[in-house]
């Protein structure tokens, strides 16, 4: 997918936002939605998206919507740190397939990092079951 490809309203995150696809959700407000990554690179890996901006990537979003989603990113990052006590936390975002982007609805990864534990591969492996993700999500929600 090129950097200037048109937004596909049927992408997987649009379906999650619409409630047409299940996800383990963490937080929602008028602008943003946060949910657990189903192929987590570490315990607590989650994603933050803008709910209504039809942006494939960082280049395509209006500044006001970007500001709103970044507020959500900071809120979730704080909750991940408070709720899971990682040693570090990575916030990542990819633009275009050659850069590693696999879902073309702008999103930010919040990935807790634990000393001595290598991060898993990006967007690969088997999906984590909801009953595995849910207790971790509960700790993050409780820290919001
Ligand atoms: P990207 O590669 O576009 O930066 O990140 C997409 C992320 O979405 C990956 O980390 C991948 O594990 C995650 N992902 C892909 N499909 C789904 C899904 O159906 N549900 C959830 N919750 N995450 C997904």
Backbone and ligand atoms as CSV (ligand in chain L), in Angstrom:
chain,resi,resn,atom,element,x,y,z
A,1,UNK,N,N,0.871,-1.202,0.000
A,1,UNK,CA,C,0.000,0.000,0.000
A,1,UNK,C,C,0.900,1.241,0.000
A,2,UNK,N,N,0.673,2.124,-0.964
A,2,UNK,CA,C,1.513,3.315,-1.066
A,2,UNK,C,C,1.097,4.346,-0.014
A,3,UNK,N,N,1.945,5.328,0.176
A,3,UNK,CA,C,1.685,6.334,1.213
A,3,UNK,C,C,0.448,7.177,0.924
A,4,UNK,N,N,0.114,7.333,-0.354
A,4,UNK,CA,C,-1.037,8.182,-0.696
A,4,UNK,C,C,-2.239,7.379,-1.190
A,5,UNK,N,N,-2.290,6.106,-0.825
A,5,UNK,CA,C,-3.439,5.273,-1.216
A,5,UNK,C,C,-4.696,5.805,-0.540
A,6,UNK,N,N,-5.849,5.650,-1.219
A,6,UNK,CA,C,-7.094,6.125,-0.599
A,6,UNK,C,C,-7.465,5.270,0.613
A,7,UNK,N,N,-8.202,5.892,1.525
A,7,UNK,CA,C,-8.658,5.205,2.733
A,7,UNK,C,C,-9.730,4.171,2.370
A,8,UNK,N,N,-9.573,2.960,2.886
A,8,UNK,CA,C,-10.571,1.903,2.670
A,8,UNK,C,C,-11.482,1.834,3.904
A,9,UNK,N,N,-12.741,2.242,3.768
A,9,UNK,CA,C,-13.623,2.253,4.949
A,9,UNK,C,C,-13.979,0.868,5.467
A,10,UNK,N,N,-13.553,-0.172,4.763
A,10,UNK,CA,C,-13.835,-1.543,5.212
A,10,UNK,C,C,-12.614,-2.204,5.846
A,11,UNK,N,N,-11.592,-1.403,6.195
A,11,UNK,CA,C,-10.411,-1.996,6.828
A,11,UNK,C,C,-10.773,-2.544,8.210
A,12,UNK,N,N,-9.894,-3.385,8.734
A,12,UNK,CA,C,-10.225,-4.126,9.964
A,12,UNK,C,C,-10.459,-3.205,11.163
A,13,UNK,N,N,-9.712,-2.103,11.256
A,13,UNK,CA,C,-9.912,-1.214,12.406
A,13,UNK,C,C,-11.218,-0.422,12.266
A,14,UNK,N,N,-11.614,-0.105,11.028
A,14,UNK,CA,C,-12.925,0.536,10.828
A,14,UNK,C,C,-14.028,-0.405,11.305
A,15,UNK,N,N,-13.845,-1.692,11.068
A,15,UNK,CA,C,-14.852,-2.673,11.515
A,15,UNK,C,C,-14.870,-2.759,13.039
A,16,UNK,N,N,-13.697,-2.696,13.664
A,16,UNK,CA,C,-13.637,-2.709,15.135
A,16,UNK,C,C,-14.328,-1.460,15.685
A,17,UNK,N,N,-14.045,-0.309,15.115
A,17,UNK,CA,C,-14.658,0.951,15.566
A,17,UNK,C,C,-16.174,0.885,15.418
A,18,UNK,N,N,-16.633,0.297,14.324
A,18,UNK,CA,C,-18.079,0.206,14.069
A,18,UNK,C,C,-18.751,-0.862,14.925
A,19,UNK,N,N,-17.952,-1.683,15.603
A,19,UNK,CA,C,-18.531,-2.769,16.404
A,19,UNK,C,C,-18.879,-3.994,15.573
A,20,UNK,N,N,-18.378,-4.031,14.334
A,20,UNK,CA,C,-18.662,-5.167,13.461
A,20,UNK,C,C,-17.624,-6.276,13.593
A,21,UNK,N,N,-16.586,-6.001,14.385
A,21,UNK,CA,C,-15.494,-6.970,14.573
A,21,UNK,C,C,-15.143,-6.912,16.064
A,22,UNK,N,N,-15.003,-8.065,16.723
A,22,UNK,CA,C,-14.732,-8.013,18.165
A,22,UNK,C,C,-13.326,-7.508,18.477
A,23,UNK,N,N,-13.193,-6.898,19.638
A,23,UNK,CA,C,-11.868,-6.515,20.148
A,23,UNK,C,C,-11.978,-6.392,21.656
A,24,UNK,N,N,-10.855,-6.444,22.323
A,24,UNK,CA,C,-10.819,-6.225,23.781
A,24,UNK,C,C,-10.517,-4.739,23.971
A,25,UNK,N,N,-11.539,-3.998,24.355
A,25,UNK,CA,C,-11.416,-2.544,24.371
A,25,UNK,C,C,-10.937,-2.028,25.719
A,26,UNK,N,N,-10.271,-0.875,25.649
A,26,UNK,CA,C,-9.683,-0.268,26.847
A,26,UNK,C,C,-10.319,1.066,27.194
A,27,UNK,N,N,-10.576,1.860,26.172
A,27,UNK,CA,C,-10.988,3.245,26.409
A,27,UNK,C,C,-11.637,3.784,25.139
A,28,UNK,N,N,-12.659,4.630,25.334
A,28,UNK,CA,C,-13.294,5.273,24.192
A,28,UNK,C,C,-13.756,6.666,24.611
A,29,UNK,N,N,-13.583,7.633,23.737
A,29,UNK,CA,C,-14.228,8.937,23.909
A,29,UNK,C,C,-14.731,9.389,22.539
A,30,UNK,N,N,-15.120,10.645,22.403
A,30,UNK,CA,C,-15.708,11.088,21.135
A,30,UNK,C,C,-14.757,10.890,19.953
A,31,UNK,N,N,-13.463,11.013,20.209
A,31,UNK,CA,C,-12.483,10.981,19.125
A,31,UNK,C,C,-11.730,9.665,19.010
A,32,UNK,N,N,-11.438,9.049,20.137
A,32,UNK,CA,C,-10.459,7.960,20.106
A,32,UNK,C,C,-11.011,6.651,20.661
A,33,UNK,N,N,-10.387,5.576,20.213
A,33,UNK,CA,C,-10.666,4.239,20.734
A,33,UNK,C,C,-9.325,3.557,20.965
A,34,UNK,N,N,-9.213,2.875,22.096
A,34,UNK,CA,C,-8.011,2.084,22.386
A,34,UNK,C,C,-8.434,0.650,22.653
A,35,UNK,N,N,-7.680,-0.293,22.108
A,35,UNK,CA,C,-8.000,-1.709,22.268
A,35,UNK,C,C,-6.713,-2.525,22.230
A,36,UNK,N,N,-6.830,-3.763,22.721
A,36,UNK,CA,C,-5.659,-4.624,22.783
A,36,UNK,C,C,-5.286,-5.101,21.376
A,37,UNK,N,N,-3.973,-5.161,21.107
A,37,UNK,CA,C,-3.489,-5.757,19.857
A,37,UNK,C,C,-3.651,-7.267,19.955
A,38,UNK,N,N,-4.262,-7.862,18.956
A,38,UNK,CA,C,-4.559,-9.290,19.021
A,38,UNK,C,C,-3.316,-10.157,18.743
A,39,UNK,N,N,-2.245,-9.553,18.206
A,39,UNK,CA,C,-0.960,-10.250,18.046
A,39,UNK,C,C,0.077,-9.485,18.886
A,40,UNK,N,N,-0.048,-9.547,20.215
A,40,UNK,CA,C,0.782,-8.661,21.051
A,40,UNK,C,C,2.267,-8.991,20.978
A,41,UNK,N,N,3.066,-7.934,20.913
A,41,UNK,CA,C,4.525,-8.105,20.936
A,41,UNK,C,C,5.047,-8.203,22.357
A,42,UNK,N,N,4.204,-7.807,23.320
A,42,UNK,CA,C,4.526,-7.980,24.737
A,42,UNK,C,C,3.194,-7.925,25.481
A,43,UNK,N,N,3.229,-8.305,26.748
A,43,UNK,CA,C,1.992,-8.263,27.526
A,43,UNK,C,C,1.558,-6.802,27.715
A,44,UNK,N,N,0.378,-6.492,27.216
A,44,UNK,CA,C,-0.135,-5.125,27.347
A,44,UNK,C,C,-0.057,-4.309,26.066
A,45,UNK,N,N,0.452,-4.914,24.994
A,45,UNK,CA,C,0.537,-4.202,23.696
A,45,UNK,C,C,-0.872,-3.792,23.276
A,46,UNK,N,N,-1.050,-2.502,23.067
A,46,UNK,CA,C,-2.374,-2.028,22.664
A,46,UNK,C,C,-2.245,-0.967,21.571
A,47,UNK,N,N,-3.380,-0.587,21.034
A,47,UNK,CA,C,-3.436,0.301,19.872
A,47,UNK,C,C,-4.398,1.441,20.156
A,48,UNK,N,N,-4.074,2.612,19.617
A,48,UNK,CA,C,-4.948,3.777,19.769
A,48,UNK,C,C,-5.251,4.309,18.373
A,49,UNK,N,N,-6.546,4.511,18.090
A,49,UNK,CA,C,-6.959,5.008,16.771
A,49,UNK,C,C,-7.887,6.208,16.929
A,50,UNK,N,N,-7.956,7.018,15.861
A,50,UNK,CA,C,-9.014,8.020,15.779
A,50,UNK,C,C,-10.244,7.332,15.214
A,51,UNK,N,N,-11.403,7.623,15.783
A,51,UNK,CA,C,-12.608,6.878,15.407
A,51,UNK,C,C,-13.219,7.348,14.090
A,52,UNK,N,N,-13.045,8.605,13.751
A,52,UNK,CA,C,-13.783,9.125,12.584
A,52,UNK,C,C,-12.889,9.677,11.476
A,53,UNK,N,N,-11.631,9.956,11.757
A,53,UNK,CA,C,-10.764,10.522,10.714
A,53,UNK,C,C,-10.428,9.430,9.695
A,54,UNK,N,N,-10.765,9.640,8.423
A,54,UNK,CA,C,-10.500,8.616,7.408
A,54,UNK,C,C,-9.054,8.699,6.913
A,55,UNK,N,N,-8.124,8.425,7.792
A,55,UNK,CA,C,-6.704,8.598,7.490
A,55,UNK,C,C,-6.005,7.246,7.458
A,56,UNK,N,N,-5.336,6.969,6.356
A,56,UNK,CA,C,-4.565,5.720,6.279
A,56,UNK,C,C,-3.315,5.793,7.136
A,57,UNK,N,N,-2.754,6.986,7.275
A,57,UNK,CA,C,-1.471,7.108,7.968
A,57,UNK,C,C,-1.288,8.538,8.488
A,58,UNK,N,N,-0.123,8.782,9.060
A,58,UNK,CA,C,0.157,10.071,9.711
A,58,UNK,C,C,0.087,11.248,8.741
A,59,UNK,N,N,0.380,10.990,7.480
A,59,UNK,CA,C,0.418,12.059,6.493
A,59,UNK,C,C,-0.977,12.530,6.096
A,60,UNK,N,N,-1.981,11.697,6.380
A,60,UNK,CA,C,-3.315,11.941,5.837
A,60,UNK,C,C,-4.299,12.529,6.847
A,61,UNK,N,N,-3.881,12.731,8.071
A,61,UNK,CA,C,-4.821,13.175,9.102
A,61,UNK,C,C,-4.726,14.681,9.314
A,62,UNK,N,N,-5.878,15.291,9.584
A,62,UNK,CA,C,-5.907,16.733,9.873
A,62,UNK,C,C,-5.254,16.979,11.237
A,63,UNK,N,N,-4.569,18.121,11.395
A,63,UNK,CA,C,-3.856,18.395,12.659
A,63,UNK,C,C,-4.752,18.311,13.897
A,64,UNK,N,N,-5.975,18.787,13.797
A,64,UNK,CA,C,-6.857,18.764,14.982
A,64,UNK,C,C,-7.179,17.325,15.404
A,65,UNK,N,N,-7.437,16.470,14.426
A,65,UNK,CA,C,-7.716,15.065,14.727
A,65,UNK,C,C,-6.460,14.378,15.246
A,66,UNK,N,N,-5.317,14.746,14.689
A,66,UNK,CA,C,-4.056,14.177,15.168
A,66,UNK,C,C,-3.826,14.540,16.628
A,67,UNK,N,N,-4.117,15.791,16.949
A,67,UNK,CA,C,-3.954,16.239,18.328
A,67,UNK,C,C,-4.845,15.415,19.260
A,68,UNK,N,N,-6.080,15.174,18.825
A,68,UNK,CA,C,-7.002,14.396,19.663
A,68,UNK,C,C,-6.485,12.976,19.866
A,69,UNK,N,N,-6.028,12.348,18.804
A,69,UNK,CA,C,-5.583,10.960,18.958
A,69,UNK,C,C,-4.300,10.896,19.787
A,70,UNK,N,N,-3.447,11.918,19.677
A,70,UNK,CA,C,-2.226,11.918,20.499
A,70,UNK,C,C,-2.547,12.080,21.982
A,71,UNK,N,N,-3.605,12.841,22.282
A,71,UNK,CA,C,-4.032,12.908,23.685
A,71,UNK,C,C,-4.404,11.518,24.177
A,72,UNK,N,N,-5.108,10.750,23.310
A,72,UNK,CA,C,-5.458,9.376,23.663
A,72,UNK,C,C,-4.224,8.503,23.837
A,73,UNK,N,N,-3.253,8.690,22.979
A,73,UNK,CA,C,-2.012,7.896,23.077
A,73,UNK,C,C,-1.333,8.145,24.420
A,74,UNK,N,N,-1.262,9.427,24.810
A,74,UNK,CA,C,-0.605,9.712,26.093
A,74,UNK,C,C,-1.403,9.132,27.253
A,75,UNK,N,N,-2.716,9.244,27.195
A,75,UNK,CA,C,-3.576,8.723,28.258
A,75,UNK,C,C,-3.380,7.209,28.411
A,76,UNK,N,N,-3.373,6.511,27.283
A,76,UNK,CA,C,-3.223,5.050,27.338
A,76,UNK,C,C,-1.808,4.671,27.777
A,77,UNK,N,N,-0.822,5.410,27.306
A,77,UNK,CA,C,0.559,5.104,27.701
A,77,UNK,C,C,0.713,5.258,29.215
A,78,UNK,N,N,0.130,6.312,29.772
A,78,UNK,CA,C,0.193,6.490,31.230
A,78,UNK,C,C,-0.499,5.338,31.947
A,79,UNK,N,N,-1.652,4.895,31.427
A,79,UNK,CA,C,-2.390,3.804,32.079
A,79,UNK,C,C,-1.616,2.487,31.973
A,80,UNK,N,N,-0.967,2.258,30.835
A,80,UNK,CA,C,-0.157,1.043,30.671
A,80,UNK,C,C,0.986,1.034,31.687
A,81,UNK,N,N,1.629,2.171,31.848
A,81,UNK,CA,C,2.766,2.244,32.789
A,81,UNK,C,C,2.279,2.068,34.230
A,82,UNK,N,N,1.179,2.737,34.566
A,82,UNK,CA,C,0.652,2.636,35.932
A,82,UNK,C,C,0.090,1.229,36.205
A,83,UNK,N,N,-0.581,0.663,35.219
A,83,UNK,CA,C,-1.270,-0.609,35.446
A,83,UNK,C,C,-0.387,-1.830,35.337
A,84,UNK,N,N,0.661,-1.758,34.533
A,84,UNK,CA,C,1.475,-2.955,34.276
A,84,UNK,C,C,2.912,-2.825,34.762
A,85,UNK,N,N,3.337,-1.637,35.147
A,85,UNK,CA,C,4.696,-1.391,35.662
A,85,UNK,C,C,5.800,-1.964,34.774
A,86,UNK,N,N,5.777,-1.673,33.476
A,86,UNK,CA,C,6.886,-2.134,32.630
A,86,UNK,C,C,8.152,-1.335,32.948
A,87,UNK,N,N,9.288,-1.820,32.413
A,87,UNK,CA,C,10.545,-1.084,32.613
A,87,UNK,C,C,10.693,0.038,31.591
A,88,UNK,N,N,9.988,-0.080,30.504
A,88,UNK,CA,C,9.979,0.962,29.473
A,88,UNK,C,C,8.711,0.815,28.662
A,89,UNK,N,N,8.476,1.769,27.797
A,89,UNK,CA,C,7.295,1.650,26.936
A,89,UNK,C,C,7.628,2.257,25.577
A,90,UNK,N,N,7.299,1.514,24.554
A,90,UNK,CA,C,7.567,1.974,23.190
A,90,UNK,C,C,6.258,2.452,22.569
A,91,UNK,N,N,6.279,3.635,21.960
A,91,UNK,CA,C,5.130,4.116,21.193
A,91,UNK,C,C,5.587,4.159,19.737
A,92,UNK,N,N,4.874,3.428,18.883
A,92,UNK,CA,C,5.335,3.267,17.501
A,92,UNK,C,C,4.192,3.476,16.520
A,93,UNK,N,N,4.581,3.827,15.308
A,93,UNK,CA,C,3.570,4.104,14.274
A,93,UNK,C,C,4.253,3.960,12.926
A,94,UNK,N,N,3.648,3.200,12.010
A,94,UNK,CA,C,4.264,2.897,10.713
A,94,UNK,C,C,3.433,3.487,9.579
A,95,UNK,N,N,4.103,3.954,8.552
A,95,UNK,CA,C,3.431,4.576,7.401
A,95,UNK,C,C,3.829,3.870,6.108
A,96,UNK,N,N,2.864,3.164,5.501
A,96,UNK,CA,C,3.123,2.472,4.242
A,96,UNK,C,C,3.650,1.068,4.478
A,97,UNK,N,N,3.270,0.168,3.588
A,97,UNK,CA,C,3.681,-1.235,3.728
A,97,UNK,C,C,5.201,-1.407,3.792
A,98,UNK,N,N,5.993,-0.664,2.996
A,98,UNK,CA,C,7.441,-0.869,3.079
A,98,UNK,C,C,8.016,-0.500,4.453
A,99,UNK,N,N,7.283,0.335,5.198
A,99,UNK,CA,C,7.739,0.713,6.541
A,99,UNK,C,C,7.212,-0.246,7.606
A,100,UNK,N,N,6.414,-1.225,7.194
A,100,UNK,CA,C,5.917,-2.215,8.148
A,100,UNK,C,C,4.439,-2.101,8.469
A,101,UNK,N,N,3.757,-1.107,7.881
A,101,UNK,CA,C,2.328,-0.957,8.170
A,101,UNK,C,C,1.541,-2.089,7.526
A,102,UNK,N,N,0.648,-2.692,8.309
A,102,UNK,CA,C,-0.165,-3.801,7.784
A,102,UNK,C,C,-1.656,-3.503,7.827
A,103,UNK,N,N,-2.076,-2.527,8.641
A,103,UNK,CA,C,-3.485,-2.119,8.680
A,103,UNK,C,C,-3.527,-0.630,8.342
A,104,UNK,N,N,-4.331,-0.287,7.329
A,104,UNK,CA,C,-4.235,1.059,6.756
A,104,UNK,C,C,-5.328,1.995,7.266
A,105,UNK,N,N,-5.403,2.022,8.592
A,105,UNK,CA,C,-6.171,3.029,9.344
A,105,UNK,C,C,-5.160,3.515,10.380
A,106,UNK,N,N,-4.838,4.801,10.349
A,106,UNK,CA,C,-3.796,5.328,11.232
A,106,UNK,C,C,-3.974,4.817,12.664
A,107,UNK,N,N,-2.884,4.317,13.239
A,107,UNK,CA,C,-2.939,3.829,14.625
A,107,UNK,C,C,-1.560,3.959,15.252
A,108,UNK,N,N,-1.595,4.024,16.571
A,108,UNK,CA,C,-0.369,4.118,17.357
A,108,UNK,C,C,-0.275,2.882,18.239
A,109,UNK,N,N,0.890,2.244,18.215
A,109,UNK,CA,C,1.153,1.103,19.089
A,109,UNK,C,C,1.678,1.621,20.426
A,110,UNK,N,N,1.164,1.071,21.512
A,110,UNK,CA,C,1.739,1.299,22.845
A,110,UNK,C,C,2.202,-0.075,23.318
A,111,UNK,N,N,3.526,-0.231,23.421
A,111,UNK,CA,C,4.112,-1.556,23.665
A,111,UNK,C,C,4.959,-1.509,24.929
A,112,UNK,N,N,4.466,-2.104,26.035
A,112,UNK,CA,C,5.288,-2.131,27.241
A,112,UNK,C,C,6.532,-2.997,27.006
A,113,UNK,N,N,7.629,-2.591,27.604
A,113,UNK,CA,C,8.884,-3.336,27.476
A,113,UNK,C,C,9.337,-3.748,28.872
A,114,UNK,N,N,9.625,-5.047,29.019
A,114,UNK,CA,C,10.034,-5.601,30.306
A,114,UNK,C,C,11.482,-6.050,30.175
A,115,UNK,N,N,12.331,-5.598,31.103
A,115,UNK,CA,C,13.750,-5.945,31.024
A,115,UNK,C,C,13.927,-7.450,30.973
A,116,UNK,N,N,14.768,-7.899,30.054
A,116,UNK,CA,C,15.054,-9.329,29.942
A,116,UNK,C,C,14.070,-10.096,29.080
A,117,UNK,N,N,12.993,-9.457,28.648
A,117,UNK,CA,C,12.004,-10.130,27.806
A,117,UNK,C,C,12.039,-9.512,26.415
A,118,UNK,N,N,12.417,-10.306,25.434
A,118,UNK,CA,C,12.473,-9.792,24.064
A,118,UNK,C,C,11.061,-9.540,23.552
A,119,UNK,N,N,10.924,-8.508,22.748
A,119,UNK,CA,C,9.622,-8.251,22.127
A,119,UNK,C,C,9.344,-9.310,21.069
A,120,UNK,N,N,8.082,-9.700,20.932
A,120,UNK,CA,C,7.686,-10.616,19.877
A,120,UNK,C,C,7.751,-9.927,18.526
A,121,UNK,N,N,7.586,-10.724,17.474
A,121,UNK,CA,C,7.604,-10.185,16.113
A,121,UNK,C,C,6.354,-9.343,15.876
A,122,UNK,N,N,6.492,-8.401,14.961
A,122,UNK,CA,C,5.405,-7.479,14.627
A,122,UNK,C,C,4.320,-8.190,13.822
A,123,UNK,N,N,3.069,-8.087,14.293
A,123,UNK,CA,C,1.895,-8.567,13.551
A,123,UNK,C,C,2.049,-9.999,13.047
A,124,UNK,N,N,2.507,-10.884,13.924
A,124,UNK,CA,C,2.656,-12.278,13.473
A,124,UNK,C,C,2.398,-13.226,14.630
A,125,UNK,N,N,2.438,-14.517,14.313
A,125,UNK,CA,C,2.124,-15.535,15.312
A,125,UNK,C,C,0.621,-15.747,15.373
A,126,UNK,N,N,0.200,-16.555,16.307
A,126,UNK,CA,C,-1.225,-16.816,16.448
A,126,UNK,C,C,-1.886,-15.694,17.223
A,127,UNK,N,N,-3.169,-15.457,16.984
A,127,UNK,CA,C,-3.860,-14.406,17.741
A,127,UNK,C,C,-4.026,-14.802,19.199
A,128,UNK,N,N,-3.920,-13.828,20.088
A,128,UNK,CA,C,-4.143,-14.079,21.520
A,128,UNK,C,C,-5.652,-14.181,21.769
A,129,UNK,N,N,-6.030,-15.136,22.600
A,129,UNK,CA,C,-7.455,-15.334,22.898
A,129,UNK,C,C,-7.956,-14.205,23.803
A,130,UNK,N,N,-9.224,-13.848,23.666
A,130,UNK,CA,C,-9.780,-12.788,24.516
A,130,UNK,C,C,-9.589,-13.056,26.006
A,131,UNK,N,N,-9.654,-14.324,26.430
A,131,UNK,CA,C,-9.510,-14.585,27.867
A,131,UNK,C,C,-8.064,-14.438,28.343
A,132,UNK,N,N,-7.126,-14.368,27.409
A,132,UNK,CA,C,-5.731,-14.056,27.760
A,132,UNK,C,C,-5.557,-12.537,27.816
A,133,UNK,N,N,-6.153,-11.853,26.867
A,133,UNK,CA,C,-5.999,-10.387,26.795
A,133,UNK,C,C,-6.808,-9.671,27.881
A,134,UNK,N,N,-7.951,-10.225,28.234
A,134,UNK,CA,C,-8.879,-9.514,29.120
A,134,UNK,C,C,-8.283,-9.163,30.491
A,135,UNK,N,N,-7.596,-10.098,31.192
A,135,UNK,CA,C,-7.050,-9.714,32.507
A,135,UNK,C,C,-6.002,-8.609,32.421
A,136,UNK,N,N,-5.246,-8.596,31.334
A,136,UNK,CA,C,-4.243,-7.529,31.140
A,136,UNK,C,C,-4.970,-6.211,30.871
A,137,UNK,N,N,-5.991,-6.292,30.021
A,137,UNK,CA,C,-6.777,-5.093,29.713
A,137,UNK,C,C,-7.426,-4.533,30.982
A,138,UNK,N,N,-7.865,-5.417,31.864
A,138,UNK,CA,C,-8.524,-4.969,33.099
A,138,UNK,C,C,-7.563,-4.137,33.949
A,139,UNK,N,N,-6.291,-4.547,33.977
A,139,UNK,CA,C,-5.297,-3.772,34.754
A,139,UNK,C,C,-5.083,-2.387,34.128
A,140,UNK,N,N,-5.082,-2.333,32.804
A,140,UNK,CA,C,-4.890,-1.034,32.132
A,140,UNK,C,C,-6.108,-0.152,32.361
A,141,UNK,N,N,-7.293,-0.730,32.217
A,141,UNK,CA,C,-8.535,0.048,32.447
A,141,UNK,C,C,-8.574,0.602,33.855
A,142,UNK,N,N,-8.157,-0.224,34.816
A,142,UNK,CA,C,-8.218,0.202,36.227
A,142,UNK,C,C,-7.265,1.354,36.498
A,143,UNK,N,N,-6.262,1.520,35.638
A,143,UNK,CA,C,-5.269,2.578,35.824
A,143,UNK,C,C,-5.611,3.851,35.052
A,144,UNK,N,N,-6.710,3.840,34.327
A,144,UNK,CA,C,-7.090,5.025,33.542
A,144,UNK,C,C,-7.572,6.159,34.437
L,1,LIG,P1,P,0.712,-2.081,11.703
L,1,LIG,O1,O,1.455,-3.262,11.147
L,1,LIG,O2,O,-0.270,-1.593,10.683
L,1,LIG,O3,O,1.571,-1.006,12.261
L,1,LIG,O4,O,-0.082,-2.614,12.957
L,1,LIG,C1,C,-1.271,-3.306,12.864
L,1,LIG,C2,C,-1.440,-3.995,14.188
L,1,LIG,O5,O,-2.759,-4.479,14.241
L,1,LIG,C3,C,-0.509,-5.205,14.379
L,1,LIG,O6,O,0.243,-5.027,15.564
L,1,LIG,C4,C,-1.443,-6.383,14.459
L,1,LIG,O7,O,-1.018,-7.321,15.408
L,1,LIG,C5,C,-2.762,-5.744,14.848
L,1,LIG,N1,N,-3.927,-6.416,14.335
L,1,LIG,C6,C,-4.111,-6.955,13.099
L,1,LIG,N2,N,-5.350,-7.453,12.968
L,1,LIG,C7,C,-5.978,-7.196,14.158
L,1,LIG,C8,C,-7.291,-7.481,14.635
L,1,LIG,O8,O,-8.137,-8.051,13.946
L,1,LIG,N3,N,-7.581,-7.073,15.905
L,1,LIG,C9,C,-6.661,-6.451,16.693
L,1,LIG,N4,N,-7.045,-6.103,17.919
L,1,LIG,N5,N,-5.413,-6.175,16.275
L,1,LIG,C10,C,-5.076,-6.549,15.020
